[in-house]
């Protein structure tokens, strides 16, 4: 039975160093959540607290409405109904793939354990690899064995700690999508910890962006990208730069690339400076535009170029342009703004 997860006002510290600060989030049964943030933000500590590997300094953690961690309570990991996939997979090299998957099924009758093992190997697409050993498999296959082993005891919650860090970049995206399909097929609740936003986007239903031990925004990938609530989230998620603008009149922003209609941030007076978030897809190549920019750098991405462009003010922005528009470094091209979601912050804001 998939578990619900509730983390409320969670606090954790090592000595005088506070690592987790009043962290809150909830996750419905069958959903995949992700804690995403830079190294040192506290995301792995949160995962360890949920797993029961560490006591908490404050707040509480509840699984399916049963409190498992608080200041006065620490339910042991083995009594939480949790499965875990570690960064290094932690497979037993001397056991076959089938024996690795069956490792947590010792309480079942042998015939039932064998059936469950076979089901899990079929689920992860390794039904024909039951008798081989981990060293005979690729990194992606080993990762799927670790996933099958964690799922075999039918945990209510699965925790994944940076599970793709040992895979090369090209393999990560494909395996990430495969893992999402496997988790959805299993109907399990899962929490992933990663510093890689593309992994988070590929797997998770809901993502929490962490900074300094707290969640800045818990939301869908779409909203984190297009509707970030803080400058940190805007900076951390996706590629983007900030363009200086002036808030004028009624919901009007004036920039060196023209005027935009949109709400400006609370507390910014008319005439106040704002920083407008520009994603690469917000700037369109347009030869007929009166606004020009100089090509400073370009990265070929197959169907598109990612251009770094210098505006008249010296500000550099990014633009995705179809690759048949192959402009030279130093060339000036016409551009215009095409923004569906206006996102702006008070000039110089750091939060």
N, C-alpha and C positions, 0 to 999 in steps of 0.2 A: 504494500500500500504506500503510494508516494506521500511523503511528509510535507507539511507546511513548515515554513521557517519564520521565526520572529526574533529579531535582534533589537533590543531596546536599551538605549543609553549605555552601550557597552564601553567599559573603561579597562585598559590594560596598561601596565607599566613594568619596567625593569629597573628596580631601585627607584631613583628619583626621575627617571626618564619616562615620560608618558608617551606610549606608542600608539594607543587607540584612545580617542577623545569623544565620548558621548555619541558613539556611532549607532545609527538606527537604519533598519530596512526590514521589509517583509517579502516573502516569496510564497506564491500559491503552490499547491500540490501539482506536480507535473511540469512546472516551469523551470527554465534554465536561467540562472542568474550569474552575473560575473562581477568580481571586484577588479577594477582596472585602475592602474596608476603607476607612477614611476617607482623605481627601486627605493626602498626605505620608507614608503608611505604607510606601512602597517598592514597591508592586505594579507600577507601570509600569516601574520599574528592572528588576525581575525579568523582565518580558516582553522588555525590550530586551536583557538578557543571553541569554535563550533564543534570540532572533532573531539574535544575533551582532553586534548594533550596539555592544556594549560588552564589553571584557575583564572578567574577574572577578578579585577579590582573593583568593578562596579557594573551596574546594569544587570541584564539577564538575557539568556538565550533559551528559546522554547522551540521544540520540535513537535509538530502536531498538537499544540497547546499544552504540552508537558514541559515544564521548566527543567532544563538539564544543566544549566550553569547559572549561578548567582554568587554573591559574596559568601553566602553560607552553604552553598550546594555545588557539588561537582560529581555528576553522574559519570562513571568510568566510560571510556570510549567504546568498550565492547558491549555496553548496555544501551547505546544510543541508536542502534540500527543504521549505522553509517558505513558506507564503503569509501575507499580512498584510492586515488591514482596518484602516485608520486612522480616527481620530476624525472627520476632515473628509472622508473618502471618497477624496480625492485623485484624482478623475476628471479626465480631460483634456477641457476644455470644447470644444476644436475637433474632437474625434473623435466619431463616432456611438457609440451604445450598443454595437453589434456590434464596432466597432473598439477601443473601450475594453476589452471582454472579451477580444479577440484579441491584445491588446498583448503579453502574455507568451508567445505561441505562435509567435513568429517562426522558431523552429527546425523547426517542422513544415511538411510540404508544404502548399501553399495549400488544397487540397481537404480535407485532414485537419483543418487549423486551422479552416476554415469549419464543418465538421461538429461539432467540439468546441465552438465558439462557440455554435452553434445549440442543442446539448445543454444547455449551461450556462444559456442564456437561458430555455429551457423549464423547467429545474429551478427557477429562481427566479421563474417565472411572468411572464416578460417577452418571450415569444417574438414577440409582435406589435410590440415596440418597438425592433427591431434598428436601424432607420434613423433614429430620432430622436436628438436631442442631449441631454446631461445637463440643461441648463437648462429643457428642456421637461417634465421629470419632477418628481414630488413628492419630498419628502425621503425618504420610505419607499422609493420606487422607486429613487432614487439609491443608497440603502444596499444594495439588492439587486443593483444593477449592480456595485458595489464587491465584493460577496460573490462574484458570478459570476466577476469578473475574477481574484479571489484563488484560486478553486477551479479555474479553467480549466487550469492547468499540472499538475493532480493532485498537489498537495503532500502530503507525509506528515503535516504538522501545519499547522493554521491558527491564527494568533494574531489576536485582536480586541481593540483598545485603545479602550475606552469608545465602542463603535460606535454607540450610540443617543443620545449626549449632545446631538446637534443636533435631535432629534425632540421633539415635544410629548409630554406625559405620557400622554395617551390613546393616541397612536400607538405609544408605546414597548412597551406590553404586547402589543399585537397583533403588531407586527413581531418582538418577542422570540420569541414562539411560532412564527412563520413561520420564523425563522432556525433554531430548533432542528429543525424538521421538515426543512429543507433540509440541514442538517449531517448529520442521521441518514440521510437519503436518500442522501447522498453517501458515507456510511460513513467519515467523516474524523475524526481526532483534533483537538480544538480546545481552546484556552485563551482564556478571556475575562477581561479586566480591567475592573472596574467598582466604583463606590462605591454603586451602587443595588442593594439586596438583592432587590427584586422582579424586576429583570432577571436576577440570578443564579439566583433560584429558578425562573424561567420557562425558562431555557436549560440550566443545568448539571446534570450527573449528580453531580458532587462539587464541593464548595466549600471553599476555604481562607480562613478569617478571619484577616486580617493586622493586626498591631499592632507599631509600631516596628521594622519590618524583619523580623519573624518571623511564622510561622504559629501562631496560638493553637490552632486546631482545624481539621483537614481531615476533612470528613464530608459526609453527605447533608444536604439542606435540612431534612428532617424532624428529624434528630438535632440539628442546630444550633439549631433552634427549641425542641424539647422536651427535649433532653438536653445543654445547653451545659456544657462542662467548666470554663469559667472565668467569672468575673463579667463580664469584658469582652465575651465572646461573648454572654452572656445579655442584656447591656445593648444591644449593637449590633444583634442580630438580632431583628426583630419589635418589637412594642410590649409594654411591661411595666413594672412597678414592684416595689419590694421592700418586704415587710411584715416587721416585727420579730417574731421568735418565740423561744421558749425550748426547748432540747432537754431532754427529760425522759424518765425511765424507759427502757424498751426500745423504741427506734425510734419515739419519739412527739414530735411538735412541737406546742407550745401557742401559739396566737396569739389576738388579740382577736376573731377570727372563728371560734373553736373549735379543736378538736384535729385533728391529722392523723397518720396512720401513715405513716412514711417514714424512710429513712436520712438521718441528718444528716451534715454534712461531717466528714472525718477530722480529728482533733485538737481537736474541740469537745467539752469534757467535759459530763457531765450537769449541767443547770442553766446551761449556757453560752448566750450569745445568738447567734442566726443571723438571716440575712436570707433570707426566702422569696420566690422569684420568682413573681409573679402575672401571667399573661397576661390580656387582656380576656375570653377565653373560659373562664377559670378561675373567674370570679365570675358567678353566676347570679341573676337577679332572681326573688325568691320572697316573695310577700306573707305567707306563713305563717311566715317565718323570724323568730327572736327577735333577729337582728342587723339593725340599721338603719343607713342611710347617707344623707347629704344630697347631692342632685344639685347639683353646682357648675357643670358645663358639659355641653353635649351637641352632638354632630355628627351630622347626618342622613346616612345612607349608603344610602338606598333601603330595602332589606329590614330594616335594623337602625339603631339609634342607638348611637353610641359615647358612653357616659356617663362623665364624670369624677365620682367619688363621694368625699365626705369622711367618713372613719370617726370614731368617737367620740374617738380619740386625736389627730385632726387629719391623719393619714396620708391621702393621696389615692391612689385606685386607679382602674383603668379596667374597664369592663364593657360587653360587647356585648349588647344587648337587642333583641328583635324590635320593629320600628318601630310596631306597633299599641299598644305600651306607651309612650305619649307623655307623659312626666312633665315637670313644670315645674321651672325652676331654683329651688332652695330647698326643694323637696319632699323628704320623707324616704321612702325605699322599703326594703323588705326584701330582703336579699341573703344568699347562702350560698356557701361554697366548693364547687367541683366539680372537683377537680384529679386528672387521670389520671397526671401525671408530677410528682412532688415534686422540686423543684430548690431547694437551699438552699446558702448560702455562709456562712462565718464572718462575724459582724457586722463591718462596716467593711472587709472585704476589698476590695482594688482590682484584683487580678489576674484 
